[in-house]
Amino acid sequence: MVIGNPQKDLFEQPRHAENADVRWLENLLAGTADWFTSRVVLISLGRTPTDDNRRWVRELASTSEWIISGQKGYKHIKHATAEEIEHAANWLESQAKKMSDRAGGIRRNAHKIFG
């Protein structure tokens, strides 16, 4: 006697390794010295460059320690100059400080309200 749906696996979405999409983007960018915009990345996949799809690319890049981002798009650090890497790291640190300062302000004001 079979309990449940014996064909369940036929209807499940295929699974791939965790961060496989990030690795794919890293490999794509490692293959060229150029900057890639999210639009170019999406077109290379055959996807429409919608806001949601661009956000997806941005999220992949933000997960990677091998990809820098900037005004020109995304680039693998093996093709980046020391100046480009420094600029990207400085920008991330600046954003982190702004977010930390904001979090501290929210906590201070919440403390004023709730004690």
C-alpha positions as CSV (number, residue, x, y, z in Angstrom):
1,M,0.0,0.0,0.0
2,V,1.3,3.4,-1.0
3,I,0.5,6.3,1.3
4,G,0.4,9.8,-0.1
5,N,1.1,10.8,-3.7
6,P,3.8,8.5,-5.2
7,Q,4.2,10.9,-8.1
8,K,4.8,14.0,-5.9
9,D,8.3,14.5,-7.2
10,L,7.0,15.0,-10.8
11,F,5.3,18.2,-9.7
12,E,8.0,19.7,-7.5
13,Q,10.2,22.6,-8.8
14,P,13.7,21.4,-9.6
15,R,16.1,22.3,-6.9
16,H,19.6,23.5,-7.4
17,A,22.5,24.1,-5.1
18,E,22.3,27.0,-2.7
19,N,23.6,30.2,-4.2
20,A,23.8,28.5,-7.7
21,D,22.4,31.7,-9.2
22,V,25.1,33.8,-7.5
23,R,27.8,31.4,-8.8
24,W,26.3,31.7,-12.2
25,L,26.5,35.5,-12.1
26,E,30.1,35.4,-10.8
27,N,31.0,33.1,-13.7
28,L,29.3,35.3,-16.2
29,L,31.2,38.4,-15.0
30,A,34.5,36.5,-14.6
31,G,34.3,35.7,-18.3
32,T,34.7,39.3,-19.4
33,A,36.6,42.4,-18.2
34,D,33.6,44.6,-19.0
35,W,31.0,46.1,-16.7
36,F,27.6,44.5,-17.1
37,T,24.4,46.3,-16.4
38,S,21.5,44.4,-15.0
39,R,19.8,44.9,-18.3
40,V,22.6,43.1,-20.2
41,V,22.7,40.3,-17.6
42,L,18.9,39.8,-17.9
43,I,19.0,39.9,-21.7
44,S,21.8,37.3,-21.7
45,L,19.3,35.1,-19.8
46,G,16.4,35.8,-22.1
47,R,14.6,37.7,-19.3
48,T,12.8,41.0,-19.6
49,P,14.6,43.7,-17.7
50,T,11.7,44.6,-15.4
51,D,12.2,46.2,-12.0
52,D,11.6,42.9,-10.3
53,N,14.2,41.2,-12.5
54,R,16.7,44.0,-11.9
55,R,16.2,43.7,-8.2
56,W,16.9,39.9,-8.5
57,V,20.3,40.7,-10.2
58,R,21.1,43.3,-7.6
59,E,20.3,40.8,-4.8
60,L,22.6,38.1,-6.4
61,A,25.4,40.6,-6.7
62,S,25.0,41.8,-3.1
63,T,25.3,38.2,-1.9
64,S,28.7,37.8,-3.7
65,E,32.1,38.7,-2.3
66,W,33.5,38.5,-5.9
67,I,31.3,41.1,-7.5
68,I,31.5,44.9,-7.2
69,S,28.8,47.2,-8.3
70,G,28.9,50.8,-9.3
71,Q,27.4,53.4,-11.7
72,K,28.4,51.3,-14.7
73,G,26.9,48.1,-13.4
74,Y,28.5,44.9,-12.1
75,K,32.1,43.6,-12.5
76,H,34.0,40.6,-11.2
77,I,36.8,41.8,-8.9
78,K,39.4,39.8,-10.9
79,H,38.9,42.3,-13.7
80,A,38.6,45.4,-11.5
81,T,41.3,47.9,-10.8
82,A,42.4,48.6,-7.3
83,E,40.7,52.0,-7.5
84,E,37.4,50.4,-8.6
85,I,37.6,47.8,-5.7
86,E,38.4,50.5,-3.2
87,H,35.6,52.7,-4.4
88,A,33.1,49.9,-4.2
89,A,34.2,48.9,-0.7
90,N,34.2,52.5,0.6
91,W,30.6,52.9,-0.8
92,L,29.5,49.8,1.0
93,E,31.1,50.9,4.3
94,S,29.5,54.3,3.9
95,Q,26.0,52.7,3.4
96,A,26.6,50.4,6.4
97,K,27.4,53.4,8.6
98,K,24.3,55.3,7.4
99,M,22.1,52.2,8.2
100,S,23.8,51.7,11.6
101,D,23.2,55.4,12.5
102,R,19.6,55.2,11.5
103,A,19.1,52.0,13.5
104,G,20.6,53.7,16.5
105,G,18.3,56.7,16.1
106,I,15.2,54.5,15.8
107,R,16.3,52.6,19.0
108,R,16.9,55.9,20.9
109,N,13.5,57.3,19.9
110,A,11.7,54.0,20.7
111,H,13.4,54.2,24.1
112,K,12.0,57.7,24.6
113,I,8.5,56.4,23.8
114,F,8.5,53.0,25.6
115,G,11.2,53.6,28.2
